[in-house]
């Protein structure tokens, strides 16, 4: 999928990653609603899978670069770090 969000060669700012995650998540929510009423639509299933993979990659990139987005996925290699940095939704840390 070439959606512009998952290009591994481009460095994205915190805000760009946050916005990309939000956009992909919104598309997935819309597809999920569509699939509730059209569960056999191959095109929608394929798009959902592609967006799911893109979202996962964006979440990994965000977490590796800026820290976890939620308290369920913090790295614990260096102790409990969830509360050490700015919260992901904090507007002060956005570019």
FIKOLZA-1660 file (N, C-alpha, C; in steps of 0.1 Angstrom, whole numbers, plus 5000, padded with zeros to 4 digits):
% residues 95
   i   px   py   pz ch aa at
   1 5009 4988 5000  A  X  N
   1 5000 5000 5000  A  X CA
   1 5009 5012 5000  A  X  C
   2 5007 5021 4991  A  X  N
   2 5014 5033 4990  A  X CA
   2 5005 5045 4994  A  X  C
   3 5003 5047 5007  A  X  N
   3 4994 5057 5012  A  X CA
   3 5001 5069 5016  A  X  C
   4 5014 5070 5015  A  X  N
   4 5022 5081 5019  A  X CA
   4 5025 5082 5034  A  X  C
   5 5019 5073 5042  A  X  N
   5 5022 5073 5056  A  X CA
   5 5032 5063 5060  A  X  C
   6 5035 5053 5052  A  X  N
   6 5044 5042 5057  A  X CA
   6 5057 5042 5049  A  X  C
   7 5061 5053 5043  A  X  N
   7 5073 5053 5036  A  X CA
   7 5084 5053 5046  A  X  C
   8 5092 5042 5047  A  X  N
   8 5102 5040 5057  A  X CA
   8 5114 5050 5055  A  X  C
   9 5115 5056 5043  A  X  N
   9 5127 5065 5041  A  X CA
   9 5124 5079 5045  A  X  C
  10 5112 5082 5050  A  X  N
  10 5110 5096 5054  A  X CA
  10 5109 5097 5069  A  X  C
  11 5115 5107 5074  A  X  N
  11 5114 5110 5088  A  X CA
  11 5102 5118 5091  A  X  C
  12 5093 5114 5100  A  X  N
  12 5081 5121 5103  A  X CA
  12 5082 5127 5117  A  X  C
  13 5077 5139 5118  A  X  N
  13 5076 5145 5131  A  X CA
  13 5066 5138 5140  A  X  C
  14 5066 5142 5153  A  X  N
  14 5056 5136 5162  A  X CA
  14 5042 5139 5157  A  X  C
  15 5040 5152 5153  A  X  N
  15 5027 5155 5149  A  X CA
  15 5023 5148 5136  A  X  C
  16 5032 5147 5127  A  X  N
  16 5029 5140 5114  A  X CA
  16 5025 5125 5117  A  X  C
  17 5033 5119 5126  A  X  N
  17 5030 5105 5129  A  X CA
  17 5016 5104 5136  A  X  C
  18 5014 5113 5146  A  X  N
  18 5001 5113 5153  A  X CA
  18 4990 5115 5143  A  X  C
  19 4991 5124 5134  A  X  N
  19 4980 5127 5124  A  X CA
  19 4978 5115 5115  A  X  C
  20 4989 5109 5111  A  X  N
  20 4988 5097 5102  A  X CA
  20 4981 5085 5109  A  X  C
  21 4985 5083 5122  A  X  N
  21 4978 5073 5129  A  X CA
  21 4963 5076 5130  A  X  C
  22 4960 5088 5133  A  X  N
  22 4946 5092 5134  A  X CA
  22 4938 5090 5121  A  X  C
  23 4945 5093 5110  A  X  N
  23 4938 5092 5096  A  X CA
  23 4936 5077 5093  A  X  C
  24 4946 5069 5095  A  X  N
  24 4945 5055 5092  A  X CA
  24 4935 5049 5101  A  X  C
  25 4935 5052 5114  A  X  N
  25 4925 5047 5123  A  X CA
  25 4911 5051 5119  A  X  C
  26 4909 5063 5114  A  X  N
  26 4896 5067 5110  A  X CA
  26 4891 5059 5098  A  X  C
  27 4900 5057 5088  A  X  N
  27 4897 5049 5076  A  X CA
  27 4893 5035 5081  A  X  C
  28 4900 5029 5090  A  X  N
  28 4897 5016 5095  A  X CA
  28 4884 5016 5102  A  X  C
  29 4880 5026 5110  A  X  N
  29 4867 5027 5116  A  X CA
  29 4856 5027 5106  A  X  C
  30 4858 5035 5095  A  X  N
  30 4848 5035 5084  A  X CA
  30 4847 5022 5077  A  X  C
  31 4858 5016 5074  A  X  N
  31 4857 5003 5068  A  X CA
  31 4851 4992 5077  A  X  C
  32 4854 4993 5090  A  X  N
  32 4848 4984 5099  A  X CA
  32 4832 4985 5099  A  X  C
  33 4827 4997 5099  A  X  N
  33 4813 4999 5098  A  X CA
  33 4807 4994 5085  A  X  C
  34 4814 4996 5074  A  X  N
  34 4810 4991 5061  A  X CA
  34 4810 4976 5061  A  X  C
  35 4820 4970 5067  A  X  N
  35 4821 4955 5067  A  X CA
  35 4810 4949 5076  A  X  C
  36 4805 4957 5086  A  X  N
  36 4794 4952 5094  A  X CA
  36 4782 4948 5086  A  X  C
  37 4780 4956 5075  A  X  N
  37 4768 4954 5066  A  X CA
  37 4772 4947 5053  A  X  C
  38 4785 4946 5050  A  X  N
  38 4790 4940 5038  A  X CA
  38 4801 4931 5041  A  X  C
  39 4799 4920 5049  A  X  N
  39 4810 4912 5054  A  X CA
  39 4817 4904 5043  A  X  C
  40 4811 4903 5031  A  X  N
  40 4818 4895 5021  A  X CA
  40 4824 4903 5010  A  X  C
  41 4825 4916 5012  A  X  N
  41 4831 4925 5002  A  X CA
  41 4847 4923 5002  A  X  C
  42 4852 4917 4992  A  X  N
  42 4866 4914 4991  A  X CA
  42 4875 4927 4991  A  X  C
  43 4870 4937 4984  A  X  N
  43 4878 4949 4983  A  X CA
  43 4879 4956 4997  A  X  C
  44 4868 4957 5004  A  X  N
  44 4868 4963 5017  A  X CA
  44 4877 4955 5027  A  X  C
  45 4876 4942 5026  A  X  N
  45 4884 4933 5035  A  X CA
  45 4899 4935 5032  A  X  C
  46 4902 4937 5019  A  X  N
  46 4916 4939 5015  A  X CA
  46 4921 4953 5020  A  X  C
  47 4913 4963 5018  A  X  N
  47 4916 4976 5023  A  X CA
  47 4918 4976 5038  A  X  C
  48 4909 4969 5045  A  X  N
  48 4910 4969 5060  A  X CA
  48 4923 4963 5064  A  X  C
  49 4927 4952 5057  A  X  N
  49 4940 4945 5060  A  X CA
  49 4952 4954 5057  A  X  C
  50 4951 4961 5046  A  X  N
  50 4962 4971 5043  A  X CA
  50 4963 4982 5053  A  X  C
  51 4952 4988 5056  A  X  N
  51 4952 4999 5066  A  X CA
  51 4956 4993 5080  A  X  C
  52 4953 4981 5083  A  X  N
  52 4957 4975 5096  A  X CA
  52 4972 4974 5097  A  X  C
  53 4978 4969 5086  A  X  N
  53 4992 4968 5085  A  X CA
  53 4999 4981 5086  A  X  C
  54 4994 4991 5079  A  X  N
  54 4999 5005 5079  A  X CA
  54 4999 5011 5093  A  X  C
  55 4987 5009 5099  A  X  N
  55 4986 5014 5113  A  X CA
  55 4995 5008 5123  A  X  C
  56 4997 4995 5121  A  X  N
  56 5007 4988 5130  A  X CA
  56 5021 4994 5128  A  X  C
  57 5025 4995 5115  A  X  N
  57 5038 5001 5113  A  X CA
  57 5039 5015 5118  A  X  C
  58 5029 5023 5117  A  X  N
  58 5030 5037 5122  A  X CA
  58 5031 5037 5137  A  X  C
  59 5023 5028 5144  A  X  N
  59 5024 5027 5159  A  X CA
  59 5038 5023 5163  A  X  C
  60 5044 5013 5156  A  X  N
  60 5057 5009 5159  A  X CA
  60 5067 5020 5158  A  X  C
  61 5066 5028 5146  A  X  N
  61 5075 5039 5144  A  X CA
  61 5073 5050 5155  A  X  C
  62 5061 5053 5158  A  X  N
  62 5058 5063 5169  A  X CA
  62 5065 5058 5182  A  X  C
  63 5062 5046 5186  A  X  N
  63 5067 5041 5198  A  X CA
  63 5082 5041 5199  A  X  C
  64 5088 5037 5188  A  X  N
  64 5103 5036 5188  A  X CA
  64 5109 5050 5188  A  X  C
  65 5102 5060 5182  A  X  N
  65 5108 5073 5181  A  X CA
  65 5104 5082 5193  A  X  C
  66 5092 5081 5198  A  X  N
  66 5087 5091 5208  A  X CA
  66 5082 5084 5220  A  X  C
  67 5081 5071 5221  A  X  N
  67 5076 5065 5233  A  X CA
  67 5062 5059 5230  A  X  C
  68 5057 5051 5240  A  X  N
  68 5044 5045 5238  A  X CA
  68 5032 5054 5238  A  X  C
  69 5022 5050 5230  A  X  N
  69 5010 5058 5229  A  X CA
  69 5000 5054 5240  A  X  C
  70 5002 5043 5246  A  X  N
  70 4993 5039 5257  A  X CA
  70 5001 5032 5268  A  X  C
  71 4995 5030 5279  A  X  N
  71 5002 5023 5290  A  X CA
  71 5002 5008 5289  A  X  C
  72 4996 5003 5279  A  X  N
  72 4996 4988 5277  A  X CA
  72 5008 4984 5268  A  X  C
  73 5015 4993 5262  A  X  N
  73 5026 4989 5253  A  X CA
  73 5039 4996 5256  A  X  C
  74 5042 5000 5268  A  X  N
  74 5055 5006 5271  A  X CA
  74 5066 4995 5271  A  X  C
  75 5078 5000 5266  A  X  N
  75 5089 4991 5267  A  X CA
  75 5094 4990 5282  A  X  C
  76 5097 4979 5287  A  X  N
  76 5101 4978 5301  A  X CA
  76 5116 4974 5303  A  X  C
  77 5123 4975 5292  A  X  N
  77 5137 4972 5292  A  X CA
  77 5145 4981 5302  A  X  C
  78 5141 4994 5303  A  X  N
  78 5147 5003 5311  A  X CA
  78 5138 5007 5323  A  X  C
  79 5130 4998 5327  A  X  N
  79 5121 5001 5338  A  X CA
  79 5107 5007 5333  A  X  C
  80 5099 5012 5341  A  X  N
  80 5086 5017 5337  A  X CA
  80 5088 5031 5332  A  X  C
  81 5086 5033 5319  A  X  N
  81 5089 5046 5313  A  X CA
  81 5076 5053 5308  A  X  C
  82 5064 5047 5310  A  X  N
  82 5052 5053 5305  A  X CA
  82 5050 5067 5309  A  X  C
  83 5053 5070 5322  A  X  N
  83 5051 5083 5328  A  X CA
  83 5063 5092 5327  A  X  C
  84 5073 5089 5320  A  X  N
  84 5086 5097 5320  A  X CA
  84 5085 5108 5309  A  X  C
  85 5079 5106 5298  A  X  N
  85 5079 5116 5288  A  X CA
  85 5066 5123 5287  A  X  C
  86 5065 5133 5278  A  X  N
  86 5052 5139 5276  A  X CA
  86 5041 5129 5271  A  X  C
  87 5029 5131 5275  A  X  N
  87 5018 5123 5271  A  X CA
  87 5016 5125 5256  A  X  C
  88 5013 5114 5248  A  X  N
  88 5012 5115 5234  A  X CA
  88 5002 5126 5229  A  X  C
  89 4991 5129 5237  A  X  N
  89 4981 5138 5233  A  X CA
  89 4984 5152 5237  A  X  C
  90 4995 5154 5244  A  X  N
  90 4999 5167 5249  A  X CA
  90 5003 5177 5237  A  X  C
  91 4996 5188 5235  A  X  N
  91 4998 5197 5224  A  X CA
  91 5011 5204 5225  A  X  C
  92 5017 5204 5237  A  X  N
  92 5030 5211 5239  A  X CA
  92 5041 5204 5232  A  X  C
  93 5040 5191 5229  A  X  N
  93 5051 5184 5223  A  X CA
  93 5049 5183 5208  A  X  C
  94 5038 5187 5203  A  X  N
  94 5036 5186 5188  A  X CA
  94 5044 5197 5181  A  X  C
  95 5049 5194 5170  A  X  N
  95 5058 5203 5162  A  X CA
  95 5050 5215 5158  A  X  C
% end
